[in-house]
Amino acid sequence: MDVSVIGVPIFFGSDRKGTEYGPGKLRQKKLIYILNKSGHTIYDTGDIPVLDIPESEKYTYNSHMKYLKPILNANKNLAHQVYSSLCAHSFPLTIGGDHSIGLGSLSGTSKYNKNIGVVWLDAHGDINTDKTSPSGNVHGMPLSAAMGFGYDKLSDLYYKGPKVKPQNVFILGARSLDKGELDFLKEQNINIYSTRDIHSMSIKNVMEEIGSKLKRNGIQSLHFSFDIDVLNPQLVPGTGTPVKKGINIIEVKYILKYLMETGLVKSMDIVELNPKLDENDKTSDLCIDLLSWTFQHLK
């Protein structure tokens, strides 16, 4: 399979410097060479340009959301790059960067593949809006925006209207949710499996339940968004918003293998690697290992 690697060197969504170095670090760790060994043909399409905005101007474009202008600009360009990759029958792998880029990658996928499902592997829900976010950090808003909620310039990114139906969203590993997110989950009846659910049900049963729901909903295309903070914090020191009691490597590899072997995953992003916080490249090395494992099972 052809695979297009798309870098997005941005930290504006998290408002914590370091994630902008994620794409460069993964390339330095020979990501392209390693993925080529998985049997796929890998094309490094370079990085999406990110506007340079000083910290003093982070609320200039919007008083409730930080750095909104460069985030919108980068995500619009990312969405088109993902869409163009799919049009060329190439699987888009987006490497971040913070999780605000999930909106762009998801939007590009949904323009090409109708009635998509989304698996969001993350310690957080990322379903705040400008009205509910306690921080104003946009990396906590991409999934709600993709469902058509919140600030219109986010929800209408790339093309007007929702990109995915709430019933086709599956959040895995979430264990840090704000009040507004908890209300949203209940109102929209979102499929969510916390780390506690995963441990009580077993990862095998969780994935089989998700697989059954995808089949029942008629989903033939999945966007998979992988935030590395879903893992136990001691495994990923190089990420900016760690949360205790995460999933382990065996569980995350089971998820990756299961999803890729369905043949439904048509696009993917991996986000929130912060090399500035890492310890002896422990996190970036794990990211390389997990991506290698993922693409060994891509169908």
Buried (B, 14 or more C-beta within 10 A) or exposed (E): EEBBBBBBBBBBBBBBBBBBBBBBBBBEBEBBEBBBEBEBEBBBBEBBEBEEBEEEEBEEBBEEBBBBBBBBBBBBBBBBBBBBBBEEEBBBBBBBBBBBBBBBBBBBBBBBBEEBBBBBBBBBBBBBBBEBBEEBBBBBBBBBBBBBBBBEBBBBBBEEEBBBBBBBBBBBBBBBBBEBBBEBBEEBEBBBBBBEBBBEBEBEEBBEBBBEBBEEBEBBBBBBBBBBBBBBBEBBBBBBBBBEEBBBBEBBBBBBBBBBEBEBBBBBBBBBBBBBBBEEBBBBEBBBBBBBBBBBBBE
